[in-house]
Amino acid sequence: MSQATPTKLSAENAALVAVITAAIHAAIEAPAKILSIRQVNPGQSPETARMAWALEGRRHIFSSHKLR
């Protein structure tokens, strides 16, 4: 696993980190240490990124169902 290099955050990125931190805390209902946050596929369009999340959500739902 590669080490991430800490960088100075812009106001927009600092707000994004705060939102991600709050979401993690709300989801697991316990304190957590965020080791890194990185953008996946930085050249990807927002529409493609949303579609990937939708597909992952469907995969998660279908995998939770038992096959007969």
TIGU-891810 format. One record per atom (N, C-alpha, C): residue in three letters; y, x, z; atom name. Coordinates in Angstrom, 1 decimal. Layout:
! residues N
 resn     yy     xx     zz name
  ALA      Y      X      Z   CA
...
END
This chain:
! residues 68
 resn     yy     xx     zz name
  MET   -1.2    0.8    0.0    N
  MET    0.0    0.0    0.0   CA
  MET    1.2    0.9    0.0    C
  SER    2.2    0.6   -0.9    N
  SER    3.3    1.5   -1.0   CA
  SER    4.4    1.0    0.0    C
  GLN    5.2    2.0    0.4    N
  GLN    6.2    1.7    1.4   CA
  GLN    7.5    1.2    0.6    C
  ALA    8.1    0.2    1.1    N
  ALA    9.3   -0.3    0.5   CA
  ALA   10.5    0.5    1.1    C
  THR   11.4    0.8    0.2    N
  THR   12.6    1.5    0.7   CA
  THR   13.7    0.4    1.1    C
  PRO   14.1    0.5    2.4    N
  PRO   15.1   -0.4    2.8   CA
  PRO   16.4   -0.3    2.0    C
  THR   17.0   -1.4    1.7    N
  THR   18.3   -1.4    0.9   CA
  THR   19.3   -2.2    1.6    C
  LYS   20.6   -2.0    1.3    N
  LYS   21.6   -2.9    1.8   CA
  LYS   21.5   -4.2    1.2    C
  LEU   21.7   -5.3    1.9    N
  LEU   21.6   -6.6    1.4   CA
  LEU   23.0   -7.2    1.1    C
  SER   23.0   -7.8   -0.1    N
  SER   24.3   -8.6   -0.4   CA
  SER   24.3   -9.8    0.5    C
  ALA   25.4  -10.5    0.5    N
  ALA   25.5  -11.7    1.3   CA
  ALA   24.5  -12.8    0.8    C
  GLU   24.3  -12.9   -0.5    N
  GLU   23.3  -13.8   -1.0   CA
  GLU   21.9  -13.4   -0.6    C
  ASN   21.5  -12.2   -0.7    N
  ASN   20.2  -11.7   -0.3   CA
  ASN   20.0  -11.9    1.2    C
  ALA   21.0  -11.6    2.0    N
  ALA   20.9  -11.8    3.4   CA
  ALA   20.6  -13.2    3.8    C
  ALA   21.3  -14.1    3.0    N
  ALA   21.0  -15.6    3.3   CA
  ALA   19.6  -15.9    2.9    C
  LEU   19.1  -15.4    1.8    N
  LEU   17.7  -15.6    1.3   CA
  LEU   16.7  -15.1    2.3    C
  VAL   16.9  -13.9    2.9    N
  VAL   16.1  -13.4    3.9   CA
  VAL   16.1  -14.3    5.2    C
  ALA   17.2  -14.8    5.5    N
  ALA   17.3  -15.7    6.7   CA
  ALA   16.5  -17.0    6.4    C
  VAL   16.6  -17.5    5.2    N
  VAL   15.8  -18.7    4.9   CA
  VAL   14.3  -18.5    4.9    C
  ILE   13.9  -17.4    4.3    N
  ILE   12.5  -17.0    4.3   CA
  ILE   12.0  -16.8    5.7    C
  THR   12.8  -16.1    6.6    N
  THR   12.4  -15.9    8.0   CA
  THR   12.3  -17.3    8.7    C
  ALA   13.2  -18.2    8.5    N
  ALA   13.1  -19.5    9.2   CA
  ALA   11.9  -20.3    8.7    C
  ALA   11.6  -20.2    7.4    N
  ALA   10.5  -20.9    6.8   CA
  ALA    9.1  -20.4    7.4    C
  ILE    9.1  -19.1    7.6    N
  ILE    7.8  -18.5    8.1   CA
  ILE    7.7  -18.9    9.6    C
  HIS    8.8  -18.9   10.3    N
  HIS    8.8  -19.3   11.7   CA
  HIS    8.4  -20.7   11.9    C
  ALA    8.9  -21.6   11.0    N
  ALA    8.6  -23.0   11.1   CA
  ALA    7.1  -23.3   10.7    C
  ALA    6.6  -22.5    9.7    N
  ALA    5.2  -22.7    9.2   CA
  ALA    4.2  -22.3   10.2    C
  ILE    4.4  -21.1   10.9    N
  ILE    3.4  -20.6   11.8   CA
  ILE    3.7  -20.9   13.3    C
  GLU    4.9  -21.4   13.5    N
  GLU    5.3  -21.8   14.9   CA
  GLU    5.1  -20.7   15.9    C
  ALA    5.4  -19.5   15.5    N
  ALA    5.3  -18.3   16.4   CA
  ALA    6.2  -17.2   15.8    C
  PRO    6.6  -16.3   16.7    N
  PRO    7.4  -15.2   16.2   CA
  PRO    6.6  -14.3   15.2    C
  ALA    7.3  -13.8   14.2    N
  ALA    6.6  -13.0   13.2   CA
  ALA    7.5  -11.8   12.8    C
  LYS    6.9  -10.7   12.4    N
  LYS    7.6   -9.6   11.9   CA
  LYS    7.4   -9.5   10.4    C
  ILE    8.5   -9.6    9.6    N
  ILE    8.4   -9.6    8.2   CA
  ILE    8.5   -8.1    7.8    C
  LEU    7.4   -7.6    7.2    N
  LEU    7.4   -6.2    6.8   CA
  LEU    8.1   -5.9    5.5    C
  SER    8.0   -6.8    4.6    N
  SER    8.7   -6.6    3.3   CA
  SER    8.8   -8.0    2.6    C
  ILE    9.8   -8.0    1.7    N
  ILE   10.0   -9.2    0.8   CA
  ILE   10.3   -8.5   -0.5    C
  ARG    9.6   -9.0   -1.5    N
  ARG    9.9   -8.4   -2.8   CA
  ARG    9.7   -9.5   -3.9    C
  GLN   10.5   -9.4   -4.9    N
  GLN   10.4  -10.4   -6.0   CA
  GLN    9.2  -10.1   -6.9    C
  VAL    8.5  -11.2   -7.2    N
  VAL    7.4  -11.1   -8.1   CA
  VAL    7.9  -11.4   -9.5    C
  ASN    7.5  -10.5  -10.4    N
  ASN    7.9  -10.7  -11.8   CA
  ASN    9.4  -10.9  -12.0    C
  PRO   10.2   -9.9  -11.7    N
  PRO   11.6  -10.0  -11.7   CA
  PRO   12.2  -10.5  -13.1    C
  GLY   11.5  -10.3  -14.2    N
  GLY   12.0  -10.7  -15.5   CA
  GLY   11.7  -12.1  -15.8    C
  GLN   11.0  -12.8  -14.9    N
  GLN   10.4  -14.2  -15.2   CA
  GLN   11.6  -15.2  -15.1    C
  SER   11.5  -16.2  -15.9    N
  SER   12.5  -17.3  -15.8   CA
  SER   12.2  -18.2  -14.6    C
  PRO   13.3  -18.8  -14.1    N
  PRO   13.0  -19.7  -13.0   CA
  PRO   12.1  -20.8  -13.3    C
  GLU   12.1  -21.3  -14.5    N
  GLU   11.1  -22.4  -14.9   CA
  GLU    9.7  -21.9  -14.9    C
  THR    9.5  -20.7  -15.3    N
  THR    8.1  -20.1  -15.3   CA
  THR    7.7  -19.9  -13.8    C
  ALA    8.6  -19.5  -13.0    N
  ALA    8.3  -19.3  -11.6   CA
  ALA    7.9  -20.6  -10.9    C
  ARG    8.6  -21.7  -11.2    N
  ARG    8.3  -23.0  -10.6   CA
  ARG    7.0  -23.4  -11.1    C
  MET    6.7  -23.2  -12.4    N
  MET    5.4  -23.6  -12.9   CA
  MET    4.2  -22.9  -12.2    C
  ALA    4.4  -21.6  -12.0    N
  ALA    3.4  -20.8  -11.3   CA
  ALA    3.1  -21.4   -9.9    C
  TRP    4.2  -21.8   -9.2    N
  TRP    4.0  -22.3   -7.8   CA
  TRP    3.3  -23.7   -7.9    C
  ALA    3.7  -24.5   -8.9    N
  ALA    3.0  -25.8   -9.1   CA
  ALA    1.5  -25.6   -9.4    C
  LEU    1.2  -24.7  -10.2    N
  LEU   -0.2  -24.4  -10.5   CA
  LEU   -1.0  -23.9   -9.3    C
  GLU   -0.3  -23.0   -8.5    N
  GLU   -1.0  -22.6   -7.3   CA
  GLU   -1.2  -23.7   -6.3    C
  GLY   -0.2  -24.6   -6.2    N
  GLY   -0.4  -25.8   -5.3   CA
  GLY   -1.5  -26.7   -5.7    C
  ARG   -1.7  -26.9   -7.0    N
  ARG   -2.8  -27.7   -7.6   CA
  ARG   -4.1  -26.9   -7.3    C
  ARG   -4.2  -25.6   -7.5    N
  ARG   -5.4  -24.9   -7.2   CA
  ARG   -5.8  -25.0   -5.7    C
  HIS   -4.8  -24.9   -4.9    N
  HIS   -5.1  -25.1   -3.4   CA
  HIS   -5.6  -26.5   -3.1    C
  ILE   -5.0  -27.5   -3.7    N
  ILE   -5.5  -28.9   -3.4   CA
  ILE   -6.9  -29.0   -4.0    C
  PHE   -7.2  -28.6   -5.2    N
  PHE   -8.5  -28.7   -5.8   CA
  PHE   -9.6  -27.9   -5.0    C
  SER   -9.2  -26.8   -4.5    N
  SER  -10.2  -25.9   -3.8   CA
  SER  -10.5  -26.5   -2.4    C
  SER   -9.6  -27.4   -1.9    N
  SER   -9.9  -27.9   -0.6   CA
  SER  -10.9  -29.1   -0.7    C
  HIS  -11.1  -29.6   -1.9    N
  HIS  -12.1  -30.7   -2.1   CA
  HIS  -13.5  -30.2   -2.3    C
  LYS  -14.4  -30.9   -1.7    N
  LYS  -15.8  -30.5   -1.8   CA
  LYS  -16.4  -31.1   -3.1    C
  LEU  -17.2  -30.2   -3.8    N
  LEU  -17.8  -30.7   -5.0   CA
  LEU  -19.1  -31.5   -4.6    C
  ARG  -19.4  -32.5   -5.4    N
  ARG  -20.6  -33.3   -5.2   CA
  ARG  -21.7  -32.9   -6.1    C
END
